[in-house]
Amino acid sequence: MGRKTSKKERIEIAQFCLNHNKDYGLTMEMYKISYQQAWSYTRKYEEKGISGLVDRRGRPKKGE
């Protein structure tokens, strides 16, 4: 089961996963997120960089 994450957390998660040779299992354990979240954040970060991790759903939070 995943959890909500901030933009800063998503960046940190993607970088951690890439620095550990895309070990999604380790990333899941470290950040208490689902496999899908780990995979998705890493893929988006690789393809679009930080801008790929911005959550565009709903109204934006202050500061994001």
C-alpha positions in Angstrom: 0.0 0.0 0.0 1.4 3.4 -1.0 1.2 6.7 0.8 1.0 10.4 -0.2 4.4 12.0 -0.9 5.5 15.6 -1.4 7.5 16.7 -4.5 10.7 16.8 -2.4 10.1 13.2 -1.2 9.5 12.0 -4.8 12.8 13.5 -5.9 14.6 11.9 -3.0 12.9 8.6 -3.7 13.8 8.6 -7.4 17.4 9.6 -6.7 17.8 6.9 -4.0 16.4 4.2 -6.4 18.7 5.2 -9.2 21.7 5.4 -6.9 21.0 1.8 -5.8 20.7 0.4 -9.3 16.9 0.6 -9.5 16.4 -1.7 -6.4 12.7 -1.0 -6.1 12.3 -3.5 -3.2 14.9 -1.6 -1.1 13.3 1.7 -2.1 9.9 0.4 -1.0 11.2 -0.6 2.4 13.1 2.6 3.0 10.3 5.0 2.1 7.3 2.9 2.9 5.8 3.3 -0.6 4.4 0.8 -3.1 6.3 -0.9 -5.9 4.2 1.1 -8.4 5.2 4.4 -6.8 8.9 3.6 -6.7 8.8 2.5 -10.3 6.7 5.4 -11.5 8.8 8.1 -9.7 12.0 6.6 -11.0 10.7 6.4 -14.6 9.3 9.9 -14.6 12.6 11.3 -13.1 14.6 9.6 -15.8 12.4 10.8 -18.6 11.6 14.4 -17.6 13.8 15.2 -14.6 12.4 17.0 -11.6 9.5 18.5 -13.7 8.2 15.0 -14.3 7.6 14.5 -10.6 5.2 17.4 -10.2 1.7 16.3 -9.2 -0.7 18.1 -11.6 -3.9 16.7 -10.1 -6.4 19.0 -8.4 -5.5 22.4 -6.9 -1.8 23.0 -6.3 -0.6 23.2 -2.7 1.1 26.4 -1.5 4.8 26.2 -2.2 4.7 23.6 -4.9 
